[in-house]
Amino acid sequence: TTAGSFGYMVHYNGDGTYNPSTGICEPFSVSNPLVTRTLGFWQTHTDFTWKVFTTQLGGSMPIGTAPHKGFITTKAQLFGGFYASIPYKTDGSKRNPIDKARIQLLQQLIAAKLNCAAFGCTASVMAMITNADNAYANGPASAILAAASQLDAYNNSGDGGTIPASLGDPGSATPDASQAVANLAYWDNP
């Protein structure tokens, strides 16, 4: 299906019984179905996620706004973001409340950016992501958690959609491979 606004006109040339006639329909719109994948999909489809990250995003993803975390540029940082513990740092110490909120948002933010890169997204979703980056960098925790909730809803909204053939087969889930490459310590200070 091609998205856009359409209309059509039909012309009948007539015959011995009926006169020629032309008819038109009211314009109508067709939109492509929303396609997204969940946080769980992106964190467990190691090769597919890395392929989208490198080919669609050029191997770089900003998180927050300057001067905060900066850019994810490695596979270890990317999967570390998905698997970072929300309540604890890698040394077992507890995160402060704003950093706990940041990790919750981080995971949804990475998934949302991958969804937009893979499947496209609307201007309103892009604005939501921009607002989430600002909340990540500036807080407060309530704004960070609100942004995480919005992105979670978006990431789950098109999960039934079909992945375009141009992206290739995502393959089976490989959570062990994703966890093995994850640099969790990178996210101790989100």
Buried (B, 14 or more C-beta within 10 A) or exposed (E): EEEEEEEEEEEEEEEEEEEEEEEEEEEEEEEEEBBBBBBBBBBBBBBBBBBBBEEBBEBEBBBBBEEBBBEBEBBBBBBBBBBBBEEBBBEEEEBEEBBBBBBBBBBBBBBBBBBBBBBEBEEEBEEBBEBBBBBBBEBEBEBBBBBBEBBBEBBBBBBEBEBEEEBEEBEEBBBEBBBEBBBBEBBBEB
